[in-house]
Amino acid sequence: MSEPMDDQPEYIPDPEKEKQAKAVHITVSIIRLLGVILVMLGLAIVLDRLPPMPARAGYVLIALGLVQMWVAPVWIIRKYVQARVVEEQMAKAAEEAEVP
């Protein structure tokens, strides 16, 4: 089963890691917001709500906005998590190397 609550080590957050996580969260939120803006701009172009522009430009903006909303944030988060895992593995290896 699991260890009793008294035997588990207390979680102490690392301020630097939390700062990095907040920065990634804000970055992903801004990227998604800009993706929504691109989709809306593309729809306005396709529906002829803006000055004369070819509909192809609107479709390109819609596609770019959708990629920016769905693909880019996932890619950024995966890269951040991979970096965290590598950092923890390096710290663990350094810790094991120090212990005789």
BANUDREN-377886 format. One line per field, with one value per atom (N, C-alpha, C): residue number from 0; x, z, y; atom name. Coordinates in steps of 0.2 Angstrom, whole numbers, always signed. Each point is the difference from the previous one (the first is absolute). Example, Ala and Ser with C-alpha at 12.3 -4.5 7.8 and 13.67 -1.06 7.14 Angstrom:
2
seq = c(0  0  0  1  1  1)
u = c(+66  -4  +4  -2  +4  -4)
w = c(+39  +0  +0  -4  +1  +3)
v = c(-28  +6  +6  +5  +6  +5)
atom = c(N  CA  C  N  CA  C)
This chain:
100
seq = c(0  0  0  1  1  1  2  2  2  3  3  3  4  4  4  5  5  5  6  6  6  7  7  7  8  8  8  9  9  9  10  10  10  11  11  11  12  12  12  13  13  13  14  14  14  15  15  15  16  16  16  17  17  17  18  18  18  19  19  19  20  20  20  21  21  21  22  22  22  23  23  23  24  24  24  25  25  25  26  26  26  27  27  27  28  28  28  29  29  29  30  30  30  31  31  31  32  32  32  33  33  33  34  34  34  35  35  35  36  36  36  37  37  37  38  38  38  39  39  39  40  40  40  41  41  41  42  42  42  43  43  43  44  44  44  45  45  45  46  46  46  47  47  47  48  48  48  49  49  49  50  50  50  51  51  51  52  52  52  53  53  53  54  54  54  55  55  55  56  56  56  57  57  57  58  58  58  59  59  59  60  60  60  61  61  61  62  62  62  63  63  63  64  64  64  65  65  65  66  66  66  67  67  67  68  68  68  69  69  69  70  70  70  71  71  71  72  72  72  73  73  73  74  74  74  75  75  75  76  76  76  77  77  77  78  78  78  79  79  79  80  80  80  81  81  81  82  82  82  83  83  83  84  84  84  85  85  85  86  86  86  87  87  87  88  88  88  89  89  89  90  90  90  91  91  91  92  92  92  93  93  93  94  94  94  95  95  95  96  96  96  97  97  97  98  98  98  99  99  99)
u = c(+4  -4  +4  -2  +4  +3  +5  +3  -5  +0  -4  +2  -4  +1  +6  +1  +6  +6  +1  +6  +2  -5  +2  +4  +4  +4  -5  +2  -5  +3  -5  +1  +2  +6  +2  +1  -4  +1  +6  +3  +6  -3  +2  -2  +2  +6  +2  -4  -1  -4  -7  -3  -7  +0  +6  +0  +0  +4  +1  -7  -3  -7  -5  +0  -5  +2  +6  +2  -2  +1  -3  -7  -4  -7  -2  +3  -2  +2  +5  +2  -5  -2  -5  -6  -2  -7  +0  +6  +0  +0  +4  +0  -7  -4  -6  -5  +1  -4  +1  +7  +2  -3  +0  -3  -8  -3  -7  -1  +4  +0  +1  +5  +1  -6  -3  -6  -5  -2  -5  +2  +6  +2  -1  +2  -1  -7  -4  -8  -2  +2  -2  +2  +6  +2  -4  -1  -4  -7  -3  -7  -1  +6  +0  -2  +2  -2  +6  +6  +5  +1  +5  +1  +2  -1  +1  +6  +0  +6  -2  +4  -2  -2  -5  -2  +6  +4  +6  +4  +1  +3  -4  -6  -4  +0  +0  +1  +7  +5  +7  +0  -3  +0  -4  -5  -4  +4  +3  +5  +5  +4  +5  -3  -5  -3  -2  -3  -1  +6  +5  +7  +2  +0  +2  -4  -6  -4  +1  +1  +0  +7  +4  +7  +5  +1  +5  +0  -5  +0  +2  -2  +1  +8  +3  +7  +4  -2  +3  +0  -6  +0  +4  +0  +4  +8  +2  +7  +1  -4  +1  +0  -4  +0  +6  +2  +6  +6  +1  +5  +0  -6  +0  +2  -2  +2  +8  +3  +7  +3  -2  +3  +0  -6  +0  +4  +1  +4  +7  +2  +7  +1  -4  +1  +0  -4  +0  +7  +2  +7  +5  +0  +5  +0  -6  -1  +3  -1  +2  +8  +3  +7  +3  -3  +3  +0  -5  +0  +4  +5  +5  -3)
w = c(+0  +0  +0  +3  +0  +7  +0  +7  +4  +6  +4  -1  +1  -1  +4  +6  +4  -3  -4  -2  -7  -3  -7  +1  -4  +0  -2  +4  -2  -6  -4  -7  +2  -3  +1  -7  -2  -7  -1  -6  -2  -4  +3  -3  -7  -2  -7  -5  +2  -4  -1  +5  +0  -4  +0  -4  -8  -1  -7  -3  +5  -2  -1  +4  -2  -6  -2  -6  -6  +0  -5  -1  +6  +0  -3  +1  -3  -7  -2  -7  -4  +3  -4  +0  +5  +0  -6  +0  -5  -7  -1  -7  -2  +5  -2  -1  +3  -1  -7  -2  -6  -6  +2  -5  -1  +5  -1  -4  +1  -3  -8  -1  -7  -4  +4  -3  -1  +5  -1  -6  -1  -5  -7  +0  -6  -2  +5  -1  -3  +3  -3  -7  -2  -7  -4  +2  -4  -1  +5  -1  -3  -2  -4  +5  +6  +5  +1  -4  +0  -7  -1  -7  -4  -7  -5  +1  +2  +0  -2  -3  -3  +6  -1  +5  +2  -5  +2  +6  +0  +6  +7  -1  +6  +2  -4  +1  +3  -3  +3  +7  +2  +7  +4  -2  +4  +2  -5  +1  +4  +0  +4  +7  +1  +6  +4  -4  +3  +2  -4  +2  +6  +1  +5  +7  -1  +6  +2  -4  +2  +0  -5  -1  +4  +0  +3  +7  +4  +7  +2  -3  +2  -1  -6  -1  +6  +1  +5  +7  +2  +7  +0  -6  +0  +0  -3  +1  +7  +3  +7  +5  -1  +4  -1  -7  -1  +3  +0  +3  +8  +3  +7  +2  -4  +1  -1  -5  -1  +6  +2  +6  +6  +1  +6  +0  -6  -1  +1  -2  +1  +7  +3  +8  +3  -2  +4  -2  -6  -1  +3  +1  +4  +7  +3  +7  +1  -5  +1  -1  -4  -1  +7  +3  +6  +6  +0  +6  -2  +5  -1  +1)
v = c(-6  +6  +6  +6  +6  +1  +4  +2  +4  +0  +4  +7  +5  +7  +3  -3  +3  -2  -6  -2  +3  +3  +3  +6  +2  +6  +6  +5  +6  +4  +2  +3  +7  +2  +7  +2  +5  +2  +4  +0  +3  +7  +6  +6  +1  -3  +1  -4  -6  -5  +3  +3  +3  +6  +4  +6  -3  -5  -2  -3  -4  -2  +5  +5  +6  +3  +1  +3  -4  -7  -4  +0  +1  +0  +7  +5  +7  +0  -3  -1  -4  -5  -5  +4  +3  +4  +5  +4  +5  -3  -5  -3  -3  -2  -3  +6  +6  +6  +3  +0  +2  -4  -7  -5  +2  +1  +2  +6  +5  +6  -1  -4  -2  -3  -5  -3  +5  +4  +5  +5  +2  +4  -4  -6  -4  -1  -1  +0  +6  +6  +6  +1  -2  +1  -5  -6  -5  +3  +3  +2  +7  +3  +7  +5  +0  +5  +5  -1  +4  +3  +5  +2  -6  +1  -5  -4  -6  -4  -7  -4  -6  -5  -4  -5  -5  -1  -5  +3  +6  +3  -1  +0  -1  -8  -4  -7  -2  +4  -1  +2  +6  +2  -4  -3  -5  -6  -3  -6  +2  +6  +2  +1  +3  +1  -7  -5  -6  -4  +1  -4  +4  +7  +3  -1  -2  -1  -7  -5  -7  -3  +1  -3  +3  +7  +3  +0  +0  +0  -7  -5  -7  -1  +2  +0  +3  +6  +4  -3  -3  -3  -7  -3  -6  +1  +5  +2  +2  +4  +2  -6  -5  -6  -4  -1  -3  +3  +6  +4  -1  +0  -1  -8  -4  -7  -1  +3  -1  +3  +6  +4  -5  -3  -4  -6  -3  -6  +2  +6  +2  +1  +3  +2  -7  -5  -6  -4  +0  -3  +4  +6  +4  -2  -1  -2  -7  -4  -7  -1  +5  +0  +3  +4  +3  -5  -5  -5  -5  -2  -5  -7)
atom = c(N  CA  C  N  CA  C  N  CA  C  N  CA  C  N  CA  C  N  CA  C  N  CA  C  N  CA  C  N  CA  C  N  CA  C  N  CA  C  N  CA  C  N  CA  C  N  CA  C  N  CA  C  N  CA  C  N  CA  C  N  CA  C  N  CA  C  N  CA  C  N  CA  C  N  CA  C  N  CA  C  N  CA  C  N  CA  C  N  CA  C  N  CA  C  N  CA  C  N  CA  C  N  CA  C  N  CA  C  N  CA  C  N  CA  C  N  CA  C  N  CA  C  N  CA  C  N  CA  C  N  CA  C  N  CA  C  N  CA  C  N  CA  C  N  CA  C  N  CA  C  N  CA  C  N  CA  C  N  CA  C  N  CA  C  N  CA  C  N  CA  C  N  CA  C  N  CA  C  N  CA  C  N  CA  C  N  CA  C  N  CA  C  N  CA  C  N  CA  C  N  CA  C  N  CA  C  N  CA  C  N  CA  C  N  CA  C  N  CA  C  N  CA  C  N  CA  C  N  CA  C  N  CA  C  N  CA  C  N  CA  C  N  CA  C  N  CA  C  N  CA  C  N  CA  C  N  CA  C  N  CA  C  N  CA  C  N  CA  C  N  CA  C  N  CA  C  N  CA  C  N  CA  C  N  CA  C  N  CA  C  N  CA  C  N  CA  C  N  CA  C  N  CA  C  N  CA  C  N  CA  C  N  CA  C  N  CA  C  N  CA  C  N  CA  C  N  CA  C  N  CA  C  N  CA  C  N  CA  C  N  CA  C  N  CA  C  N  CA  C)
